[in-house]
Structures are given as C-alpha cells and as structure tokens.
Amino acid sequence: MKNNEIQKATEPNVESIQYSKENEELVKSGFWAKTKKFAGKVPFTRDAVAMYYCALDSKTPLWAKGIAFGALAYFITPIDAIPDAFIAMGLTDDAAVIMAGFRAISSQVKDEHLDKAEMFFK
C-alpha cells in the first residue's frame, strides 16, 4: 500500500457526515443564548460564531452543514461529557468538538462568515 493510500484509508470522509434537521433546529433555537453567556470567557466562541454563519449560508454544502450543526448542537446542549457548570473543565470537551468541527469545514468558512463573527464581538 502506498503512503497516499494509507493516508486516505485513515482519514475520515467528512463528506459522508449526515445532516440532521434536529441539530439545525436545536442550534437555531439555542445558539445565541449559550454563546452570549460564554462570549469572551472561552477562546473558541469566535470560531463557533463563524461556524454558525457558515452553517446558515445557502452556499455551504450539506455535509459541512451537518458537521457545523452537529458540533454547535453539542456546544449548546446541557448534557455532555463534562458539565459546563465546571467552568474551568466543563467547556474543554465543547472546545474540542468546536475546534474539530471548524477544522473539518474550514474550507467552507468564508471571509464573510469570519467578518460576521467579528461583528458579533464589537
């Protein structure tokens, strides 16, 4: 097996991620309340906001929306691996999921999404 074949065999196929209407609805209903609560307290909120705007963009492919809404749904749900009530530790799992999701769809996050995220913090 050649190196590029090994790499392809071990890389996840992000385009096979399933889109979930339930995740989209959950994110649309609860994202801003959770984000405003933690904005400025955790470093990944800018990426989360940019990912949110990317997920809402009609030009974003469905596989990327699936990843974005999935990661953002994990962030806003109260039940996760480490409860958010433990501020120092409680958001580390959320940060990991947001960063992994952002990295997976980074080619879809456009300057306009980043600019909108920046405007949120001004």
C-alpha positions in Angstrom: 0.0 0.0 0.0 1.4 3.4 -1.0 1.6 6.3 1.5 -1.3 8.2 -0.1 -3.5 5.1 0.0 -2.7 4.6 3.7 -3.4 8.3 4.4 -6.8 8.1 2.6 -7.7 4.9 4.5 -7.1 6.5 7.8 -8.7 9.9 7.1 -12.3 10.3 7.9 -14.5 11.1 5.0 -16.1 14.3 6.2 -18.4 14.4 3.1 -20.2 11.3 4.4 -21.3 13.1 7.6 -25.1 13.1 7.8 -27.0 16.4 8.1 -29.6 16.5 10.9 -32.6 18.8 10.8 -33.0 18.2 14.5 -29.5 19.6 15.2 -30.2 22.6 13.0 -33.4 23.4 14.8 -31.7 23.0 18.2 -28.9 25.3 17.2 -31.2 27.9 15.7 -33.2 28.0 18.9 -30.4 28.0 21.5 -27.2 29.1 20.0 -27.3 32.8 20.8 -28.3 32.4 24.4 -25.5 30.0 25.1 -22.9 32.0 23.1 -23.8 35.3 24.8 -23.4 33.5 28.2 -19.8 32.4 27.4 -18.7 35.0 24.9 -15.3 36.4 26.0 -14.9 33.7 28.6 -13.7 31.0 26.3 -11.4 31.3 23.3 -13.4 29.2 20.8 -16.5 31.4 20.7 -15.3 33.3 17.6 -14.9 30.0 15.7 -18.3 28.8 16.9 -20.0 32.0 15.7 -18.2 31.8 12.3 -19.2 28.2 12.0 -22.8 29.2 12.8 -22.9 31.7 10.0 -21.3 29.2 7.6 -24.0 26.6 8.5 -26.7 29.1 7.7 -25.2 30.0 4.3 -27.2 28.6 1.5 -23.9 28.0 -0.5 -22.5 25.8 2.2 -22.6 22.1 1.2 -24.9 19.8 3.2 -22.1 17.7 4.6 -20.5 20.9 6.0 -23.8 22.0 7.5 -24.1 18.5 9.1 -20.7 18.9 10.8 -21.3 22.5 11.8 -24.8 21.9 13.3 -23.6 18.7 15.0 -20.7 20.5 16.7 -22.8 23.5 17.6 -25.6 21.3 19.0 -23.0 19.6 21.2 -21.9 23.0 22.4 -25.4 24.2 23.4 -26.8 21.0 24.9 -26.7 20.9 28.7 -25.8 17.2 28.7 -22.3 16.4 27.5 -19.1 14.6 28.7 -18.1 17.3 31.2 -20.9 19.5 32.6 -20.5 23.2 31.7 -21.1 24.2 35.3 -17.5 23.4 35.9 -16.2 26.4 34.0 -12.5 25.5 34.1 -13.0 22.0 32.9 -16.6 21.9 31.7 -16.0 23.6 28.4 -12.9 21.7 27.4 -15.0 19.0 25.6 -17.1 21.7 23.9 -13.9 23.4 22.7 -12.5 20.2 21.3 -15.7 19.5 19.4 -16.0 23.1 18.1 -12.3 23.1 17.0 -12.6 19.7 15.3 -15.8 20.8 13.5 -14.2 24.1 12.5 -11.2 22.4 11.1 -13.2 19.8 9.2 -15.2 22.6 7.4 -12.5 25.3 7.3 -12.5 25.2 3.5 -16.2 26.2 3.7 -15.8 29.0 6.2 -15.5 32.1 4.1 -14.3 35.6 4.9 -17.9 36.8 5.2 -18.6 34.3 7.9 -15.5 35.4 9.8 -16.4 39.0 9.4 -19.9 38.4 10.8 -18.4 36.6 13.7 -16.1 39.6 14.3 -19.0 42.0 14.2 -20.7 40.0 17.0 -17.9 40.8 19.3 -17.8 44.5 18.6 
